[in-house]
Amino acid sequence: MSSELTKNGLLIPQDPFLPQDEPQGPVFLDTQACLCALRGTDDIFSGESAWECIGNQTQGVYQVTTGKWFNNIGNGSLKNDLGISDASNTPDTSRQLMYDGGSSSLVDVVLGNLSVWDQACTGLNRSSFSTSYYRASDQLAKNNTPTDAAACWRPGAIPITIQQVGDWQKNGCNEGFLCANNTANSLPQFCPPITDCQIARLAGLTCSTGGFNIGMGPFEPVVCQQGYYCPKSSGGTEMLRCPTGTYCQPGAPTPTPCSAGSRCPEGSTYEIFVIPLIVLILADVLLLIILLWAFIRKRFFRKRTQTINGIHRGKSAFNMAMTGGYKPLEDDHEMVPMHATYMPGRDAWTGFEAALNFPTPRSSTSDISESDFTPELKAFVESMKRATDGARFGLSFAYSNLSFQPKGNPRPILQNVTGSIERGSLTAVMGGSGAGKSTFVNVLMGKVTNTGGTVMINNVPGKIKKYKKLIGYVPQDDIVLPELTVYENILHSARIRLPRAWKDDDIKAHVNSVIDCLELSHVRDSLVGSVGKPVISGGQRKRVSIGMELAAAPMAIFLDEPTSGLDATAASSIMRTLKAIARLGISVIVIIHQPRMEIFEMLDDLILLANGQIIYEGPEAGVRDFFENVGFQFPTHSNFGDVVTDIVTGNGRAYKKDGDISKDSLIANWAMSRENSDIKEKHASLRYSKTSIAENNNKNRELLRTRGAPRLKQLWLCLSRAMLQQWRTRTAFCFEMGLASIAGLLLGLAQNSKKGVLFTGIYNAPYDVLSLATDVKSVPQLALLTAIAIGLVAAAPGVRVFSEEMLLYRREAEAGHSRIAYFIAKNLSVLIRMVFGCMHLTTFLLILAVPIINWGTAFLANLVYFYCIYGLASFVSMVVRREDAPLIATMISLIVGILCGAAPPLSKVIGWHMEWLWRLSPGTWLAELYFGQLVSPFRYLYNVDLAAQQVGFHLDWNWRNMGIMVAIGTAYRVLAYLGLLMGSKLRI
């Protein structure tokens, strides 16, 4: 027979507090809500007095004898007219009995013969149950409403049984719930909530009073109070306060131990991460101390070096003992006035310019005596001899019928170019815009391959690219690292490009000699600075750029517009230095435009181009006679450089009143000239044998094989330089850490009101009807905000990793630096930046938002996402202009963050068949990881699989999510590296 009653045609659960019959004597409710009554065994008033307990009160305790029986301890019976709450008679619970109808006596119980409700009876009085029963009985006796037996607190509400007796006996109270009044005879029920509680449930809150959760009826289970736990071992009847060192979220069946170093006082609902905060504070304090120490040391060092006896004295880089001693320079030679007729005496020349007194190498068959060298020149020449494995270390170039026509271009850029550049000469390539100057120089340097003709190095044909390590190139712009000093810029180039067998002391000695010869000793330890914020002068920057090539001990140097952007005095100083370098035997080739007279007269040879063909090639001293022979007149006291530039650009009418002055006529005139014929005869007379070619190739192969540091060493050198750059840009680092801290604080404050409760799902069956308003969006939204915050913090710094150095990278790559070593080093150098930024953001976020997630897991997930954003920003910096890259990278990182599956939810995206697009975003994998970490632990309480289905995430892909984010970040870097290799071809 069911324990439910019929009311208005509806079955309603039994209410054990509501008397079904008027009590005839002592009665009580036992611990299983069975009604126990004292009565006779044969009849209610006859037979032996004993206690019968029944679970199904609808049967009537005085009408049936099928319940569980207990002997009476006491002498009372119903005949004694005992009261309902009489306690003088109690059941003997040591022996459970049942009524045997055949013998009309009580026998030992056979549980299988009892109903499921009667089997649960214990005969032990539960005073709280009995008190409610007594009050209800009294209220009924007085014809009052039995409020103490109300099944639901809402007036007129009818409860619904939500757990059947079989399920109750098998599973008991659901884990995470308090079932204080529930038994097999008072099964869990659902009651319609009162209005205030309904509002609370719709807001996702549990109805409570006095700070404790309450049900809507005496038999409605309530989720365990936060700060407390309801152990499963108690059957859901106990709620214990969370002990110190643990925390308890709502519905906790057991207290969760705090992580090592976290703070969890008694009754905690979340843990406070103390150790990460202490580590962060200590790291920041240590960093602040280091910054203050560096600032004080810098100021003290500056005063010490700038004020010695009231006079500025720069540190000489040269070893005084080695050179015999010489005075440090006190004046910048860029400030020495120059006039057309001024030629200082030998004693006035210093640095490289001391070599101006030497004869041109091609005009002298004998080597210069080392006794004629100044100490700094002697040291430089000795290094050059050692690096080039010979006394004569220049390269000569010879080219015949040289042409170059790019694919898809209908016209050649170069054609019919024949000539030569002698070892140890200062040769200028001049011409108007589009004349082919840069292309011609690029062919000679091996940057581009000629499509026609031949090029010989030292009169031996071969591939020019293999000489790349022996050729230096100084671009028009002074491409140096502003964060490094003069010495550091030049030293890095030397360490990368000098022979790998050299010891570091030898490399430093060579660098010191270069700095001394370039007269940069007084600014040796000064930062180079940028063009916008210069530290040294423009002429000194140009010398540093030249020094970076000389540090590699080149046998030839090409320079693009070396005087561009310099004043006249500085330009003359630079050209004197270049001419002096050529005197030492190094071939110097410059692209120059409209030089002043003093500079023009310094040139040894000229190569004049127009429309990709030669107009004149030969000594500078013969250019006037050549053009005057074809009708041009050079005005007296004119700047021959300007006159020549006007002529070769087709604007020479002022110098030739009649006749053709076009570039085509000039090209034709050169083709028929005696000078051109002499050059062709010279090329025709060149003879070389296979033996000489083999010997030359073997020598060059050995020389080139030993040039340049191994890749691993280059990786270390580039990493050391990059880390030094990070240190020099520490102000930007501090701002980045501040931004990360602010982002973490704001996100934490936004989530703080939830006290770590970021997920509310549907309760596990059969208690799902008791569920509150679900919240499956807070976790994805937290991931969304975290992804956006990391994008804002990391995108712009990620762009600066490469975008500020693209020109420098190209210069170094063309000089033979390892591209992969540079790329890996730059990525490794920002790892500390990423770790510190992630630590600031994660620590403040978790301290304020207090999500139920391991700090290490959250930190690692955020760090991997930092890794992705830095990689994405690096790729953007390769394909977008430098000016636009920070903004575009930030915008793309925001888009990537939004595509995390929070809004729209990934489940809806799956319905659009667009999941693949969202899965390309690392934000989706971050959100899925957060969802799995914050939702899976509540599987005992909620239907988390249903929640995962609602949002479209997987719950157990934690390490897969982490690994895929690493893969995406690495893929971004692979694309960035490909962009780096392709250069400006991808840039938009």
Buried (B, 14 or more C-beta within 10 A) or exposed (E): EEBBBEEEEEEBBBBBBBBBBEBBBBBBBBBBBBBBBBBBBEEBBEBEBBBBBBBBBEBEBBEBBBBBBBBBBBEBBBEBEBEBBBEEBBBBBEEBBBBBEEEEEBEEBEEEEBBBBBBBBBBBBBEEBBBBBBBBBBBBEEEEEBEBBBBBBBEEBBBBBBBEBEBBEEEBBBBBBBBBBBBBBBBBBBBBBBEEBBEBBEEBBBBEEEEEBBBBBBBBBBBBBBBBBBBBEBEBBBBBEBBEBBBBBBBBBBBBEBBEBBBBEEBBBBBBBBBBBEBBEEBBEEBEEEBEEEEEEEEEEEEEBEEEEEEEBBEBBBBEEEBEEBEBBEEBBBEBEBEEEEEEEEEEBBBBBBBBEBEBBBEEEEEBEEEEBBBBBBBBBBBBBBBBEBEEBBBBBBBBBBBBBEEEEEEBBBBBBBBBBBBBBBBBBBBBEBBBBBBBBBBBBBBBEBBBBBBBBBBBBBEBEBBBBBBBBBBBBBBBBBBBBBBBBBBBBBBBBBBBEBEEEBBBBBBBBBBBBBBBBBBBBBBBBBEEEBBBBBBBBBBBBBBBBBBBBBBBBBBBBBBBBBEEBBBBBBBBBBBBBBBBBBBBBBBBBBBBBBBBBBBBBBBBBBBBBBBBBBEBEEBBEBBEEBBBBBEEEEBBBBBBBBBBBBEBEEBBEEEEBEBEBBBBBBBEBEBBEEBBEEBEEEEEEEEEBEEBEEEBEEBBEBBBBEEEBBBBBBBBBBBBBBEBBEEBBBEBBEBBBBBBBBBBEBBEEBBBBBBBBBBBEBBBBBBBEBBBBBBBBBBBBBBBBBBBBBBBBBBBBBBBBBEBBBBBBBBBBBBEBBBBBBBBBBEEBBBBBBBBBBBBBBBBBBBBBBBEBBBBBBBBBBBBBBBBBBBBBBBBEBEEBBBBBBEBBBEBBBBBBBEBBBBEBEEEEBBEEBBBBBBBBBBBBBBBBBBBBBBBBBBBEBBBEBBBBBBEBBEBBBEBBBEBBBBBBEBBBEBBBEEEEBBE
